[in-house]
């Protein structure tokens, strides 16, 4: 079914990004926005704007009925959920299907499978993918027994969610009971699902993910991304391809991701995430994200593929337009997530008026943003204001372009993480490539110690 009018049920930079592709495809872009976003950059770029509801996300961007009603009101052929909010909610996919509206993403059944971490893990095992030793736990005694079996320390995880919620590192048996109670309460509040599972903690692991595209019959990969620089399990910097990875291990991960997508008869864009243990030369399946990722621009930079356009084509019922042999990975790309946070004060949110917003330009640079000088950053939503992507013929060139761009990235009126990113990419360990998921914590400790030493007693 050809899609001529698309409702974008999201906000911020991803809404702008989807609008740009719609414009290129000659498709009408309708923005579904909350009251807080009716006058923002995405609203000014869209062909039409429809109100979803009040400022709180629960009454607008997270309201399935409001999104479907808006799509019906403007006679949209399809709904694109972007990332976050309702992007992986089976209820929205089901509601769209009932309304005869195409959902830009996988089926409700596929969303349900990958959204349940235990079900996703079972499918991984049945596909032959390696998983971190562990399993579901129903109580303290069961959790203690499993922890002794897999070895300490362990991670307690929520079965029905992500984003670091309901996740806790437990280093000793005495702390397990409190961790289980805390994780179950947080998971129940965030996802309505208090189920937990436990895994062995891989201390020096790297977070590497593989981008896949599938049409329900076939699947291809578009290379990998390293997302190991994280704070509280939230990604800060991503790059493609993952630097310093053993090529045989890389190839096996690519094959595993494609096999997983094929097992699910997956449809659309998705990301299969792995934990890489460089010391053992092994990798483990973590989860699958059934949506466009925040970090998708680095994959676009090294492949030349418009992932949003491919999502739309699959939703129209077209077979994959890309064969594996045609996927060519060229150069290296790095993305920095620029947020309105004061990183020197424990990443305190910094909403407010942006008095000046000047973006860097130059070869190999891309900035995805929804902000202009004079805009107000509301306190209601995620603090991401821009993504800075630098591409180069190799990693060294990408780093140099990124360094130069960060120095020219000017934001006044609110605090941002631009200075943090500039300090981070100057660190010798980052420049060498291949840091693990605990590296950013050590980086912050060194910076705080250096500041304290200068300040004195």
Buried (B, 14 or more C-beta within 10 A) or exposed (E): EEBEBBBBBBBBBBBBBBBBBBBEBEBBBBBBBBBBBBEBBBBEBBBBBBBBBBBBBEBBBBBBEBBBBBBEEBEBBBBBBBBBBBBBBBBBBBBBEEBEBBBBBBBBEBBBBBBBBBBBBBBBEEBEBBBBBBBBBEEEEBBBEBBEEBEEBBBBBBBBBBEBBBBBEBEEEEBBBEBBEEBBEBBBEBBEBBBBBBBBBBEEBBBBBBBBBBBBEBBBBBBBBBBBBBBEEEBBBBBBBBBEBEEEBBEBBBEBBBBBBBBBBBBBBBBBBBBBBBEEEBBBBBBBBBBBBBBBBBBBBBBEBBBBBBBBBBBBEEEBEBEEEEBEBEBBBBBBBBBBBBBBEEBEBBBBEBEEBEBBEEEBBBBBBBBEBEBBBBEBBBBBBBBBBBBBEEBEBBBBBBBBBBEEBEBEBBBBBBBBBBBBBEBEEBEEBBBBBEBBEEBBEEBEEEEEEEEEE
